[in-house]
């Protein structure tokens, strides 16, 4: 099981990708389009053209995980839009995005820090 922790970087590709690509193809997109190292441990999120499915690519130190979610009804309406190839999200925003919600409209709690 993969757990996305608040400390993990989440990078969402704003442009749709060809879902015939597997781990190697998506890792290549991480390098060439998103300009990130796929071995960094960052969570990479991709959508297809119809926005009915997403793929998540994560390197856990031993190998790659590739997860896919395909909606049975509807589509991911609130996919992040940006002039850049990728957009960073917080981990709680990723769970909202995968649930079909708008990640820009949610607000997480403030980061915990000790008050002396």
BELRAZI-V286798 format. One record per backbone hydrogen bond with DSSP energy under -0.5 kcal/mol. CO is the residue of the C=O (numbers start at 1). NH is the residue of the N-H. If there is no record, write none. Layout:
# BELRAZI-V286798
co->{CO/CO}
nh->{NH/NH}
This chain:
# BELRAZI-V286798
co->{3/5/9/10/11/11/12/17/18/22/23/24/25/26/27/28/29/29/30/36/37/38/42/43/44/45/46/47/48/51/52/53/54/55/56/57/58/58/63/65/67/69/75/76/85/85/87/89/90/91/92/93/94/95/96/97/101/102/114}
nh->{5/8/43/89/13/45/87/19/21/26/27/28/29/30/31/32/33/34/36/38/40/41/44/11/57/13/55/17/51/76/71/48/69/46/67/44/60/65/60/58/56/54/77/79/14/15/12/10/94/95/96/97/98/99/101/100/103/105/116}
